[in-house]
Amino acid sequence: MEIILGKTAGFCYGVSNAVNKAEEYVKCNKNKTVYCLGELVHNQDVTNKLEKEGLNFIEKVDEIGENISKEEKSLIIRAHGEPKSTYEILKKKNVEIIDLTCPNVLAIHNIVEKFVAEGYYIFFIAERNHPEVIGTLGFCDGKCSIIENEEDIAVAFEEAISNKILVVAQTTFRIEKFEQFIQEIEEKVREINNNKEENSKIILEVKNTICNATRLRQEETEKISRQVDYMIIIGGKKSSNTRKLYDISAKNCKSAILVQNYLELENDYKDELDKIRKLQKVGIMAGASTPKESIEDLINLIK
């Protein structure tokens, strides 16, 4: 059997930076209660490891102990980022903030905040309920519409309260879909502008904020999934970028599966594992928050 492992499989820079810094901070601050608001990254194996090392995961800011002094408590902002309001609440609560938001996500926060201040309305091509999206919305001052599917485009134009529109994307959005939506938005703008006076025409700005790591990973998954008998995607089920890798694989390869780790493949998909071991070519790709150990363990299981 030939196993083709994607060169881009595993941690991206933003995830690696967040995990390494969180581990180092917890290790160096044993005297503190260190919290993390939500999962640091979308991978249960990573979460379990950090929990064992002493990181306390909470879902709401009010779970932070009120009787703990600032010197004894701190909170890590996860890689997906948080709304501006979260930072304000934490400052009022006198909590030390360790901001591990992915630099690419921070860049979007800065872009939308700047353009909103200049009178733009934001079209955000993204998954409505994703933590990164919720965080970014907090920097749009309510002047934003989310475009998750084609039907949302018409709604966004109806909701827009300015003739100046900026389009951005979630860092892990599907590139193919983003390009399709941009084409439709541009066509709609041309159609609207044909019936408007010059001074009231829509001004459209487009910024492709899908991160480079996402683009390369999707492109490589596209390529590998077209040349193998079976495609295995390893990663968290909540992970947006991981699910998109599975979608690409399922579209191009007759057999594809998404598993959290080797244990899930071994215990829950025994028949699939037997089938995989008899094939000629198997492709493996991992999401941006999948640790190297998970990839190696799965390859060893198959071998």
N, C-alpha and C positions, 0 to 999 in steps of 0.2 A: 504493500500500500504506500502511496505517496501522499504525505500530508503537506499542504501548502498553508503556511501561517502568514497572515498579513504583516508586513513590515511596520505598519502603523498601529498594530494591535496594542491595547493597554493604555496606561496612564498618558494623558496629554499634559502639557506644561502646567495648566491651571490646576488640575487635580493633583499632580505631583507636588506642586508648590504648597497647596493647602494641606495635604496629608503630612508632608515632611515637617512643615512649620507647626502644625497642630501637635504632632508627636513630640517635637522638640520642646514646645512650650509647656506641655503637660509634664514632661520629664523634668524640666528645670523649675517647675513651680508646684512641687509636692505639698507645699504649705497652703496652697490656695484651692478653693473650689472652682474648677474650670468648667464652664458650661459651653454647649454648642446649640444654637437655635436651629432645630431641624437637623437632618442628616448632613454631615459635612459634604459628602458626595453621595450620589445614588448607587451605593453598593453595600449590601448587607454584610458581606465579609469584612469590608473596611470598617464599617460601623462597629461590628462586634469586636474587632481588634482594638480599636480606639477606646471602646468602653472598658475593656480589660485593662488598658493602660491608665485608666483613671478619668477619661473625659465623660462628662455628664450631659446627655442629650435631653433637651427639653423642647416642647412644642410651642410654649407661650412664654413671653417675657415675665409674666407674673409668677412663674414657677421658680424664679430666682429668690433665694432666701433673703427675706427682708432684714433679718437680724445679723447678717454677715457684713462686715465693713468692706470698704472698697479695696483695702490692702489684702483682703482675704478672698475676694471673688473677682472673676473676670469672665467675659463671654466672647466666644469665637463666632464671627459672622461667616457662614458657610460659603463655599465656592460659588453657589448660585446667586448670592447677594441678597439684600433686604431692601425694603422701601425706605425712603428718607425718614419717614415717621418712626421707624424702629430705632434709628440712631438717636433721635430726639428723646424717645422714651428712656433709652438706656442711660443717656446723660443725666436725665432727671432722677433716675434711680441710683446715680453715682456708681455705675458699673464700668470697669475698665473694658475697653473694646479692643479685640484683636481682629482686625479686618482681613479675612482671607478670601474675599471675593475675587473671582477670576479676573485678571486684568482686561480680558476681552469684554466681560460683562460690565466692568467699571467704565470702559470706554463708551459703551452704549448709554449708560446713565448720564455721562457727561455730554454726549451728543444730543440726546433728547431734551435735557435740561436747557442747553444752550439754544436749541432751535425753538423750543416753546417760548423762551424769553424773547425771541425775535419775531414772535407772532405766528409761528407755524403750528399746524395741527398734525399729529403723528398717526400714521398708519403702521401698526406693528404686526408684521407677519410672524405669527407665533402660535404656540399651543396655549390656550386660554388659562388653564389651571396649573401651569408649570411654575415652580418656585422662582425661576429666573425671570419669568414674565411678570409675576406678581411684584417682584422687587423693582423691576424697571418701570412698571406703571406708577410706582410711588414717586418717580422723578418727572412725570408728565403733567402734573398739576390738573389732572382730569381731562386734558385735551388729547385724547387718544382713543382710537378704535382698534380692536384686535381683528386680524384677518387670519382665520384658521382654515377656511375653505372658500370656494368660489362665491358662494352665496353671501359671504361677509363683505365682499368688495362693494356691492351696491349699497349695503347698509352703512359702510364706512363713509361713502360719499354723502349719504343723507345726514349722517351725524357730524360731518366736518363743519366747524364753525369759523373756518378761515379759508381764503382762496390760496393760501400758501400751505403746501402739504409736503411733509417729509416721510419717506418710507424707510423703515429699518426692519431687521429680522432678528429673531432669537438666534443665539450663537450656534445652536445645534439643529437648526431647521433643515429640512430636506432641500438641497440645492435645486434639483429639478423642479420641484413645486414652487420654490421661490421665484425662479426665472419665469415660470408660467404665469404666476400672479402679477409679476412686474409688467409683463407683456399686456395682460388684461387691463391693468390700472392705466398704463400709458395710452391704450386704445380708448379707454373711457374718458381720459383727460382730453384727448384730441377731439372726441365727439362733443364733449361739453363746451370746449373752447371755440368750436366752430360757430356756436350760437351766442357767443358773448362779445361784448365790447372789449377793446384792447386793455383798458385799465381794470377790468374785472375778470380777466382770464386766470385760470388756475396756474400757479407756479408750482412745478413738481420737482422735488429733490429726492434722489434715490441713493441710499448708502447700503451696500451689501455688507452687513455686519456678521454674517456667518463666519465663524472662525476658520482659519486655514487648516487646523488639525481636523476639523469636521469634514471639510471639503476633501482633503487627501484621503481620509479614512473611507468616505463614501465612494470616492472614485476607485480606490483599491478593492473595496468590497464588490463593486460592480464588475470589475475585471475578473477577480477570482471566482465569483459565483457563476460566471459564464463558462468556466472551464473545468468544473469539478462535478462529481456525482452526488455529493452531499455537502451542505454548508452548515457549520456549527458556529453560532454566535454566543459568546460568553459575556455575561454582564447582568447588572441589576435590572429587574423587571420594571422598576420605576424610572429607569434611565431613558431620557428622550433620545439621546444619540444612539444608544444601544438598540432601541426598538426600530429606529430607522435603518440600521444596518440589517436587521432581520427582514424588514419590509423589502429592501433592495434584493436580499438573497432569495427570499421566497418568490420574488417576481422573475428572477433569472435562472434559478436552479430548481430542478424537479423536487428536491427534498431539502428542507432547511429546518433548523431547530434553534430555539433560544433557551439557554440554560444559565442559571446563576453561577454554578461551579460544577466540578467533576462529580460531586456527591449527588447532585440532582440527576445527572445523566446516568450514573451507576444505579441509583435506587429507584428512580421514577420512570426511567426510559430504558429498561433492560433489553426489550425487544429491539429498540432502535439501536442500541449499542452493538448488539449482535449483528444487525444489518450493516452498520457502519464499518465494522471490522472486516467485512467481506468485500468491500468496495475497492476500486482501483485508485480513485483520487478523492481526497477529502479536503475541503477548505475550512480554515479556522480564522475567525476575526473576533476581536474583543472590543468592547466599548471603552470610552475614554476614562471611566472610573473603575476599570477591572485591573486588579493587581497582577503583577507578573507571575506570582505563585499560582494563581488560579489557572492561568494559561498553561503553565508547565505541568500542573497536576492533571489537567484534562488530557493533554497530549500523552502523558505517561499512562493514563488509564486506557486510552485507545491502543497504544502500542502493546 
